[in-house]
Amino acid sequence: MKRIVILGGGVAGTLTANYLIPKIGDEIRDRKVEVTLITDRPYQIYEPGYLYLIFNRLGEDELRRDIRELLDPSVRLVVDRAVRIDTENQKIICEKETHDYDYLVIATGARITPEDIPGLKEAGHWFYDLEGSKRLRSALANFKGGKIVISVIGVPHKCPVAPIEVAFILHDFLKRRGVRDKSQVVYTYPTNKIFIMDPVTEMIQPMFDERGIEYRTFFNPIEINAKEKKIITLEGEEEDFDLLVAIPPHRGAQVITDSGLGDKGGWVPTDRYTLKADGYDNVYALGDATNLPVSKAGSVAHFQAEVVAENLAAEIKGIEPTAMFNGKAFCFIETGWEEATYIWFDYFTPPQPVVPSKFVHFVKIAYNKAYWLTARGLL
Ligand SMILES: Cc1cc2nc3c(=O)[nH]c(=O)nc-3n(C[C@H](O)[C@H](O)[C@H](O)COP(=O)(O)OP(=O)(O)OC[C@H]3O[C@@H](n4cnc5c(N)ncnc54)[C@H](O)[C@@H]3O)c2cc1C
């Protein structure tokens, strides 16, 4: 029997499993293959929902589902934390048990590391995990005016457009609450422009100007002075704040680093087309866990899962795998309380944002509900 182990129960892991099972139905029935998904928590979180939770537009329960509910029933679910991946002996060593594999799919995602910036945990807020988002929701509800700094602290980070979206929505939120004219909104970015992709920058910069959203570029925070509420940067600048909304630094999963499978940031070096982990013929990597030059986005994980599932199924059936990932990404960009645009791009095609509209926003709101169908592999 061939054992396929998928490590990680986020969108990348569950979708790979759900796309794979129908392709190898005969082999599963004949007990020639077993698919196991190992993950350290029994539920999945729809992270894009944090952007709505902080403004009290979605509740915690709407963002969370049991993984068992999302997974094809043929998949064996193990809730356990992997502490080491032993590629030599093809084993995953978890806290409770050890699991053998013939094929491994690494889908361990990214984690935020606010502890990398002294003072950030004490004085900063963020919307990149559930606890942080709930804290920020409360801070925003109690905000009576002052200076809010939205600061992107290092790249890569999940959902590159989320900091832009939060700036736009925040602007409208403050207006709706009658405190925009008592508030200053400042957005900071580490490079020489306000976003990594020129076509997006060209569209949003004038929109920031129109709304009085200020921006600072070449702005790389190295420390937060929690007592004086000041950001100190590598460039030698200081920026004070009343409320800091940080995009904390990100790294790959601890198990990747501990197993010697990651680069400096803990990202798995991966072939950009085949999605095989560099140097391993039986290990795939996808989603936020890889070092690929693509957005760390659920949509990317989705398109990659299709490729990994197709190629794994081919390998199981003894056919040459031919599916290739072309870098495809799709992102909605909320540009206000009830307005949005979207971009899609791949390795060969740059993004071309369309004029923001209410229609695109309502499609995004509908997608927030429909996401759980996507996670099941049905959309
Ligand atoms: C605020 C915010 C807004 C976003 N908005 C969008 C958006 O609009 N559109 C979009 O496409 N994307 C968006 N994203 C990004 C998207 O959420 C991620 O790219 C996506 O969730 C990545 O999925 P993944 O499965 O690769 O990783 P994850 O979802 O992080 O899943 C990794 C899984 O692996 C598990 N794991 C890790 N280590 C271990 C271990 N040692 N043992 C066992 N299990 C382990 C974790 O518990 C987790 O379940 C947003 C993200 C954030 C934070």
Ligand as a Chemical Component Dictionary entry (heavy atoms), coordinates in Angstrom:
data_LIG
# 
_chem_comp.id                   LIG 
_chem_comp.type                 NON-POLYMER 
_chem_comp.pdbx_formal_charge   0 
_chem_comp.three_letter_code    LIG 
# 
loop_
_chem_comp_atom.comp_id 
_chem_comp_atom.atom_id 
_chem_comp_atom.alt_atom_id 
_chem_comp_atom.type_symbol 
_chem_comp_atom.charge 
_chem_comp_atom.model_Cartn_x 
_chem_comp_atom.model_Cartn_y 
_chem_comp_atom.model_Cartn_z 
_chem_comp_atom.pdbx_ordinal 
LIG C1  C1  C 0 -5.701 39.025 7.192  1  
LIG C2  C2  C 0 -5.530 38.078 6.053  2  
LIG C3  C3  C 0 -6.265 38.287 4.893  3  
LIG C4  C4  C 0 -6.106 37.425 3.818  4  
LIG N1  N1  N 0 -6.856 37.646 2.699  5  
LIG C5  C5  C 0 -6.731 36.823 1.636  6  
LIG C6  C6  C 0 -7.525 37.004 0.477  7  
LIG O1  O1  O 0 -8.353 37.913 0.414  8  
LIG N2  N2  N 0 -7.354 36.145 -0.549 9  
LIG C7  C7  C 0 -6.447 35.120 -0.502 10 
LIG O2  O2  O 0 -6.339 34.368 -1.480 11 
LIG N3  N3  N 0 -5.682 34.911 0.589  12 
LIG C8  C8  C 0 -5.799 35.724 1.657  13 
LIG N4  N4  N 0 -5.052 35.514 2.795  14 
LIG C9  C9  C 0 -3.987 34.487 2.778  15 
LIG C10 C10 C 0 -4.506 33.097 3.040  16 
LIG O3  O3  O 0 -5.271 33.076 4.221  17 
LIG C11 C11 C 0 -3.320 32.146 3.142  18 
LIG O4  O4  O 0 -2.480 32.339 2.034  19 
LIG C12 C12 C 0 -3.769 30.702 3.166  20 
LIG O5  O5  O 0 -4.525 30.464 4.321  21 
LIG C13 C13 C 0 -2.568 29.774 3.130  22 
LIG O6  O6  O 0 -3.004 28.463 3.265  23 
LIG P1  P1  P 0 -1.999 27.288 3.660  24 
LIG O7  O7  O 0 -2.841 26.069 3.706  25 
LIG O8  O8  O 0 -0.799 27.334 2.788  26 
LIG O9  O9  O 0 -1.477 27.672 5.107  27 
LIG P2  P2  P 0 -2.293 27.732 6.485  28 
LIG O10 O10 O 0 -3.688 28.148 6.261  29 
LIG O11 O11 O 0 -1.442 28.546 7.402  30 
LIG O12 O12 O 0 -2.315 26.234 6.972  31 
LIG C14 C14 C 0 -1.194 25.598 7.490  32 
LIG C15 C15 C 0 -1.671 24.509 8.409  33 
LIG O13 O13 O 0 -0.555 23.718 8.832  34 
LIG C16 C16 C 0 -0.690 23.472 10.205 35 
LIG N5  N5  N 0 0.648  23.213 10.744 36 
LIG C17 C17 C 0 1.702  24.057 10.795 37 
LIG N6  N6  N 0 2.746  23.461 11.400 38 
LIG C18 C18 C 0 2.344  22.205 11.721 39 
LIG C19 C19 C 0 2.954  21.118 12.382 40 
LIG N7  N7  N 0 4.198  21.206 12.860 41 
LIG N8  N8  N 0 2.254  19.981 12.548 42 
LIG C20 C20 C 0 0.975  19.861 12.095 43 
LIG N9  N9  N 0 0.325  20.884 11.478 44 
LIG C21 C21 C 0 1.013  22.034 11.299 45 
LIG C22 C22 C 0 -1.332 24.757 10.750 46 
LIG O14 O14 O 0 -1.950 24.584 11.987 47 
LIG C23 C23 C 0 -2.341 25.054 9.664  48 
LIG O15 O15 O 0 -3.536 24.359 9.891  49 
LIG C24 C24 C 0 -5.206 36.337 3.907  50 
LIG C25 C25 C 0 -4.490 36.116 5.077  51 
LIG C26 C26 C 0 -4.643 36.975 6.143  52 
LIG C27 C27 C 0 -3.876 36.713 7.424  53 
# 
loop_
_chem_comp_bond.comp_id 
_chem_comp_bond.atom_id_1 
_chem_comp_bond.atom_id_2 
_chem_comp_bond.value_order 
_chem_comp_bond.pdbx_ordinal 
LIG C1  C2  SING 1  
LIG C2  C3  SING 2  
LIG C2  C26 DOUB 3  
LIG C3  C4  DOUB 4  
LIG C4  N1  SING 5  
LIG C4  C24 SING 6  
LIG N1  C5  DOUB 7  
LIG C5  C6  SING 8  
LIG C5  C8  SING 9  
LIG C6  O1  DOUB 10 
LIG C6  N2  SING 11 
LIG N2  C7  SING 12 
LIG C7  O2  DOUB 13 
LIG C7  N3  SING 14 
LIG N3  C8  DOUB 15 
LIG C8  N4  SING 16 
LIG N4  C9  SING 17 
LIG N4  C24 SING 18 
LIG C9  C10 SING 19 
LIG C10 O3  SING 20 
LIG C10 C11 SING 21 
LIG C11 O4  SING 22 
LIG C11 C12 SING 23 
LIG C12 O5  SING 24 
LIG C12 C13 SING 25 
LIG C13 O6  SING 26 
LIG O6  P1  SING 27 
LIG P1  O7  DOUB 28 
LIG P1  O8  SING 29 
LIG P1  O9  SING 30 
LIG O9  P2  SING 31 
LIG P2  O10 DOUB 32 
LIG P2  O11 SING 33 
LIG P2  O12 SING 34 
LIG O12 C14 SING 35 
LIG C14 C15 SING 36 
LIG C15 O13 SING 37 
LIG C15 C23 SING 38 
LIG O13 C16 SING 39 
LIG C16 N5  SING 40 
LIG C16 C22 SING 41 
LIG N5  C17 SING 42 
LIG N5  C21 SING 43 
LIG C17 N6  DOUB 44 
LIG N6  C18 SING 45 
LIG C18 C19 SING 46 
LIG C18 C21 DOUB 47 
LIG C19 N7  SING 48 
LIG C19 N8  DOUB 49 
LIG N8  C20 SING 50 
LIG C20 N9  DOUB 51 
LIG N9  C21 SING 52 
LIG C22 O14 SING 53 
LIG C22 C23 SING 54 
LIG C23 O15 SING 55 
LIG C24 C25 DOUB 56 
LIG C25 C26 SING 57 
LIG C26 C27 SING 58 
# 
